[in-house]
Amino acid sequence: MPLLFDPVFADYLQAYGQGGLKADRLGGSSTWRGLYWYSVEFGLIRTPEGLRNYGAGILSSPGEIVHALTGDASRRVAFDLKRVMRSL
């Protein structure tokens, strides 16, 4: 099932968009983009079952799914909000 049909994800994206509008009014839209990029677009999440793909950009490519989780060239950095907000 596509993520956009998942009510929890749809609610999340709506809230994220509202936060983006607020960030734009406060002059923080560039840092807000970084959070989206490193979570919704290309995020990984650690679960009790191990590392899992979260980001839509990863999930859209079968090869990228395997590469992100197991590839030697993949650089996996623990989430740090301040670092992410400075990244883009």
N, C-alpha and C positions, 0 to 999 in steps of 0.2 A: 504494500500500500504506500503510495507517495506520502512523504511527510506532511505536505500541505493539507492532506485530508485527515490528518491526526489532529483532533481538537486541542490537545495540549500544546502541540507544536504551533498550531495556528494562533492560539492565544498568546504564546510566547513571542511569536513574530509581531503580532499586533502591539504588544507591550513594548517590544524592542523598538518598533517604529515610533511609538509615542515618546520613548526616551530619546530617540535620535532627534526628534523635533525640538525637544527641550535642550538637548546638547547643542544643537545648531543655534538656538536663541542665545545660549550662554557662551558661544564661541568655541565649543568643544567638539564639533562634528568630525574633525580629523582623528581625534583620539577615539571617538566612538566607533569609527570605521575599523580601527585595529581590533577592538573587542569582537566585532562581528567576524572579521577575517580569521581570527585565531580560535573561534568557537564554532559558530554555525557553519562557516565555510570549510575550514580545514582542521577542526578540532579532533582530538583524541580524548578518550575518557578512561580512567582506571576504574574497573569494577572488581567485585570480589572474584569474578571469573577470569580476570586479567584485563589487559589493554584492549579497548574496542574503538572502532572508528565512530565518529560522531558527525563530522562535517560533511555537508552535502557535496562539496567539491571532491572529497575523497570517495564518497559512496557512489558517485556517478561513474567511476571507472574501476572495473574489476582488478586491473593491474595495479592501480594506485592503492586499493584496499590492502593487498598483500604487501606492497612496498612500504606503506606507512606503518604497518604493524611489525614487519620482520626485516625490512631492507637494511643492510649494513650502512648504506649512505644516508638513511633517514636520520635527521637530527631531532630528537624528541626532548623538548625542554618542559620542565614542570611549569604549570600555570602560575604566573605571578602578575596580578592585575596591573601594578605600576609599570612593569616591563612591557606588557602588552599594549598599554595605552600610549607608550612612547615609541612603539615599533614602526608605525606607518607614517 
